[in-house]
Amino acid sequence: ALVRKQEGAMAAGDAMTTVLLSAAALLVLVALSLVLGFVVAKSIKYLRPNFFTETLEGIDPDAPATKGGASHAITGTIVQVLIATLISLPFGVLTAVYLNEIGGRLAGVVRLIVDAMSGIPSIVAGLFIFSLWVVQAGQGFSGLAAGFALAVLMLPTIARTTEEMLRLVPGGLRESALALGAPEWRTALRIVLPTAKVGIVTAVILGIARVAGETAPLLMTAFGNDQVNLARTATEPQAALPLFAYQQFTSAQGEAVNRGWVAALVLILLVLILFIIARVTGRSKAARP
């Protein structure tokens, strides 16, 4: 009311909008801080270096939470995310190039499918791979199956983010290459993609952060394991950090639940670090002339 009286209705509207948006941002920050603080309070006293170096092989369910670790789960997460990245990166980038550089009659349909995949529930991706790979193909639970499920979720994130990065490439670069006689495919390969490489790296990091904490697909694909079975990723069940946390939380033993809180903290920190890297990478690109 004071701003409206002194500076007019337009300034009052701007001030009101600023207050509402600031309050909303503050509310989100408080909620996230409470979640992080609660997880830290529950887990910090059980966090030990052996959590990153030991497994649960031979550890009784009622053993103290400071015994054993999740190195098998951390290794499984790294392997599964790597498999998902190797699958989704080329397909996601090629899809983005098609949508932004080539286009055509199917561009609208492809974009619609990518948008629909962006909102697909993660459990649906797990069910798809479970039906197709685990049951129909008879391959059983494995880290490879988990990687396939995560790739389904990771693909649309990489495709859409890469497409947005390609749109930021100045049109003059394309026109210069075409004027020199370069075909469209060579222009996209030698000019557009190298110019947007930092944005593509950001897209990959965001895709990894998107799938690193998924649990539902892993229940029907990785299944879980108390050992590090890196050499048998394609043939045997494998652990993963989100799945490890879920299985510990659903245990009837209180010490297992405490161990699950530690896994939750490590997982939150992992995703937070990935988002920070993506943010810093994006800013470094924006800061370039």
C-alpha positions as CSV (number, residue, x, y, z in Angstrom):
1,A,0.0,0.0,0.0
2,L,2.9,2.4,0.8
3,V,4.6,1.7,-2.5
4,R,1.3,2.1,-4.4
5,K,0.7,5.5,-2.7
6,Q,4.2,6.8,-3.4
7,E,5.1,5.3,-6.7
8,G,1.9,4.1,-8.3
9,A,0.1,0.8,-9.1
10,M,2.7,-0.6,-11.4
11,A,5.5,-0.3,-8.9
12,A,3.2,-1.7,-6.2
13,G,2.5,-4.7,-8.4
14,D,6.3,-5.3,-9.0
15,A,7.0,-5.0,-5.3
16,M,4.2,-7.5,-4.4
17,T,5.5,-10.0,-7.1
18,T,9.0,-9.7,-5.7
19,V,7.8,-10.4,-2.2
20,L,5.7,-13.4,-3.2
21,L,8.5,-14.9,-5.3
22,S,11.1,-14.3,-2.6
23,A,8.8,-15.9,0.0
24,A,8.3,-19.0,-2.3
25,A,12.0,-19.3,-2.8
26,L,12.6,-19.0,0.9
27,L,10.0,-21.7,1.6
28,V,11.6,-24.1,-0.8
29,L,15.0,-23.4,0.7
30,V,13.7,-24.0,4.3
31,A,12.1,-27.3,3.2
32,L,15.2,-28.6,1.5
33,S,17.3,-27.5,4.5
34,L,15.0,-29.3,6.9
35,V,15.3,-32.5,4.8
36,L,19.0,-32.3,4.6
37,G,19.4,-31.4,8.3
38,F,17.2,-34.3,9.3
39,V,19.1,-36.8,7.2
40,V,22.4,-35.5,8.5
41,A,21.2,-35.7,12.1
42,K,20.1,-39.3,11.6
43,S,23.2,-40.5,9.8
44,I,26.3,-38.5,10.7
45,K,27.2,-40.5,13.9
46,Y,27.2,-43.8,11.9
47,L,29.2,-42.5,8.9
48,R,32.7,-44.1,8.9
49,P,35.4,-44.5,6.2
50,N,34.7,-48.2,6.1
51,F,31.2,-47.4,4.6
52,F,33.0,-46.6,1.3
53,T,35.5,-49.5,1.5
54,E,33.6,-52.5,2.9
55,T,30.5,-54.5,1.8
56,L,27.8,-56.3,3.8
57,E,29.1,-59.7,2.9
58,G,29.2,-61.7,6.2
59,I,27.6,-58.9,8.2
60,D,24.7,-59.9,10.4
61,P,21.5,-57.8,10.0
62,D,21.6,-56.8,13.6
63,A,25.3,-55.8,13.6
64,P,26.1,-52.2,14.6
65,A,25.6,-49.7,11.8
66,T,29.3,-48.8,11.9
67,K,30.2,-52.3,10.7
68,G,30.2,-53.2,7.1
69,G,29.7,-50.7,4.3
70,A,28.2,-50.0,0.9
71,S,31.2,-50.2,-1.4
72,H,29.3,-52.9,-3.4
73,A,26.4,-50.5,-3.8
74,I,28.5,-47.6,-4.8
75,T,30.3,-49.7,-7.3
76,G,27.0,-51.0,-8.7
77,T,25.6,-47.4,-9.0
78,I,28.7,-46.3,-10.9
79,V,28.6,-49.3,-13.3
80,Q,24.8,-48.9,-13.9
81,V,25.0,-45.2,-14.5
82,L,28.0,-45.7,-16.9
83,I,26.0,-48.3,-18.9
84,A,23.0,-45.9,-19.0
85,T,25.3,-43.0,-20.1
86,L,26.9,-45.1,-22.9
87,I,23.5,-46.0,-24.3
88,S,21.6,-42.7,-23.9
89,L,24.4,-40.2,-24.8
90,P,24.7,-41.0,-28.5
91,F,20.9,-41.5,-29.0
92,G,20.1,-38.4,-27.0
93,V,22.6,-36.2,-28.9
94,L,21.5,-37.6,-32.3
95,T,17.9,-37.0,-31.4
96,A,18.7,-33.4,-30.4
97,V,20.6,-32.9,-33.7
98,Y,17.7,-34.2,-35.7
99,L,15.1,-32.0,-33.9
100,N,17.2,-28.8,-34.1
101,E,19.3,-29.2,-37.2
102,I,17.5,-31.4,-39.6
103,G,13.8,-31.4,-38.7
104,G,11.3,-32.8,-41.1
105,R,7.9,-34.4,-41.0
106,L,8.6,-36.6,-38.0
107,A,10.2,-33.9,-35.9
108,G,6.9,-33.1,-34.2
109,V,6.2,-36.7,-33.4
110,V,9.8,-37.3,-32.1
111,R,9.5,-34.2,-29.9
112,L,6.2,-35.4,-28.5
113,I,7.6,-38.8,-27.7
114,V,10.7,-37.3,-26.0
115,D,8.4,-35.0,-24.0
116,A,6.2,-38.0,-23.0
117,M,9.3,-40.0,-22.0
118,S,10.4,-37.0,-19.8
119,G,7.3,-37.6,-17.6
120,I,7.3,-41.3,-17.6
121,P,7.2,-42.8,-14.0
122,S,10.5,-44.5,-13.3
123,I,8.7,-47.8,-12.3
124,V,7.3,-48.0,-15.8
125,A,10.8,-48.0,-17.2
126,G,11.7,-50.8,-14.7
127,L,8.6,-52.8,-15.7
128,F,9.5,-52.4,-19.4
129,I,13.0,-53.8,-19.0
130,F,11.8,-56.4,-16.6
131,S,9.2,-57.7,-19.1
132,L,11.5,-57.4,-22.1
133,W,14.9,-58.4,-20.8
134,V,14.4,-60.3,-17.6
135,V,11.3,-62.3,-18.4
136,Q,11.0,-62.5,-22.2
137,A,14.7,-62.7,-23.0
138,G,15.3,-64.8,-20.0
139,Q,18.5,-62.9,-19.0
140,G,17.5,-62.6,-15.3
141,F,18.3,-59.8,-12.9
142,S,21.6,-58.0,-13.5
143,G,23.4,-54.7,-13.4
144,L,23.1,-54.6,-17.2
145,A,19.3,-54.7,-17.0
146,A,19.4,-51.9,-14.4
147,G,21.6,-49.9,-16.9
148,F,19.0,-50.4,-19.6
149,A,16.2,-49.1,-17.3
150,L,18.2,-46.1,-16.3
151,A,19.0,-45.4,-19.9
152,V,15.2,-45.1,-20.7
153,L,14.9,-42.4,-18.0
154,M,18.1,-40.7,-18.9
155,L,17.5,-40.4,-22.7
156,P,14.9,-37.7,-22.7
157,T,16.8,-35.5,-20.3
158,I,19.9,-35.6,-22.5
159,A,17.9,-35.1,-25.7
160,R,15.9,-32.1,-24.5
161,T,18.8,-30.4,-22.7
162,T,21.1,-30.9,-25.7
163,E,18.4,-29.5,-28.0
164,E,18.2,-26.3,-25.9
165,M,22.0,-26.0,-26.0
166,L,22.1,-26.4,-29.8
167,R,19.5,-23.6,-30.1
168,L,22.1,-21.3,-28.4
169,V,24.6,-21.8,-31.2
170,P,24.6,-18.7,-33.4
171,G,23.0,-19.2,-36.8
172,G,25.9,-17.3,-38.4
173,L,28.2,-20.3,-37.8
174,R,25.8,-22.6,-39.7
175,E,25.4,-20.1,-42.5
176,S,29.1,-19.6,-42.9
177,A,29.7,-23.4,-43.1
178,L,26.9,-23.8,-45.6
179,A,28.2,-20.9,-47.7
180,L,31.6,-22.6,-47.9
181,G,29.9,-25.7,-49.4
182,A,29.8,-27.9,-46.3
183,P,26.8,-30.3,-46.2
184,E,24.3,-30.1,-43.3
185,W,25.7,-33.3,-41.7
186,R,29.3,-32.0,-41.7
187,T,28.1,-28.6,-40.4
188,A,26.3,-30.3,-37.5
189,L,29.3,-32.6,-36.8
190,R,32.2,-30.2,-37.2
191,I,30.7,-26.8,-36.3
192,V,27.5,-27.1,-34.2
193,L,28.4,-29.9,-31.8
194,P,31.9,-28.7,-30.9
195,T,30.4,-25.3,-30.2
196,A,27.8,-26.8,-27.9
197,K,30.1,-29.4,-26.3
198,V,30.0,-27.7,-22.9
199,G,26.2,-27.7,-23.0
200,I,26.2,-31.4,-23.9
201,V,28.5,-32.1,-20.9
202,T,25.9,-30.3,-18.8
203,A,23.1,-32.3,-20.3
204,V,25.0,-35.6,-19.5
205,I,25.6,-34.5,-15.9
206,L,21.9,-33.5,-15.5
207,G,20.9,-36.9,-16.9
208,I,23.2,-38.7,-14.5
209,A,21.8,-36.7,-11.6
210,R,18.3,-37.6,-12.8
211,V,18.8,-41.3,-12.6
212,A,21.4,-41.7,-9.8
213,G,18.8,-41.7,-7.1
214,E,16.2,-43.9,-8.8
215,T,15.1,-46.9,-6.8
216,A,11.9,-48.3,-8.4
217,P,13.5,-49.5,-11.7
218,L,16.3,-51.2,-9.8
219,L,13.9,-53.3,-7.7
220,M,12.8,-55.1,-10.9
221,T,16.2,-55.2,-12.7
222,A,19.2,-55.1,-10.4
223,F,17.5,-56.9,-7.5
224,G,20.5,-56.4,-5.1
225,N,23.6,-58.2,-3.9
226,D,25.8,-58.0,-0.9
227,Q,29.0,-58.6,-2.9
228,V,31.0,-56.6,-5.5
229,N,30.3,-58.6,-8.7
230,L,31.8,-56.2,-11.2
231,A,32.9,-59.0,-13.6
232,R,29.4,-60.5,-13.6
233,T,27.4,-57.3,-14.2
234,A,25.6,-58.8,-17.2
235,T,24.6,-62.1,-15.6
236,E,24.0,-61.7,-11.8
237,P,22.0,-59.4,-9.5
238,Q,23.9,-56.3,-8.5
239,A,23.6,-53.8,-5.7
240,A,23.1,-50.0,-6.1
241,L,23.1,-47.2,-3.6
242,P,19.4,-46.2,-3.8
243,L,18.4,-49.9,-3.7
244,F,20.8,-50.5,-0.8
245,A,19.1,-47.6,1.2
246,Y,15.6,-49.0,0.4
247,Q,16.5,-52.5,1.5
248,Q,18.1,-51.2,4.7
249,F,15.1,-49.1,5.5
250,T,12.7,-52.0,5.0
251,S,14.6,-54.2,7.3
252,A,13.2,-55.1,10.7
253,Q,16.6,-54.4,12.4
254,G,17.2,-51.0,13.8
255,E,20.9,-51.0,13.0
256,A,20.1,-51.7,9.3
257,V,17.8,-48.7,9.3
258,N,20.6,-46.6,10.7
259,R,22.8,-47.9,7.9
260,G,20.1,-46.9,5.4
261,W,20.3,-43.3,6.7
262,V,24.0,-43.2,6.0
263,A,23.3,-44.4,2.4
264,A,20.6,-41.7,2.1
265,L,23.1,-39.0,3.1
266,V,25.7,-40.2,0.7
267,L,23.2,-40.4,-2.1
268,I,21.9,-36.8,-1.4
269,L,25.5,-35.5,-1.4
270,L,26.2,-37.3,-4.7
271,V,23.2,-35.8,-6.5
272,L,24.0,-32.4,-5.0
273,I,27.5,-32.5,-6.2
274,L,26.4,-33.5,-9.7
275,F,23.9,-30.6,-9.8
276,I,26.6,-28.2,-8.6
277,I,29.0,-29.4,-11.4
278,A,26.2,-29.0,-14.0
279,R,25.5,-25.5,-12.7
280,V,29.2,-24.5,-12.7
281,T,29.7,-25.9,-16.2
282,G,26.6,-24.1,-17.5
283,R,27.9,-20.8,-16.0
284,S,31.3,-21.2,-17.5
285,K,29.7,-21.6,-20.9
286,A,27.5,-18.5,-20.4
287,A,30.5,-16.5,-19.3
288,R,32.3,-17.1,-22.6
289,P,32.2,-14.2,-25.1
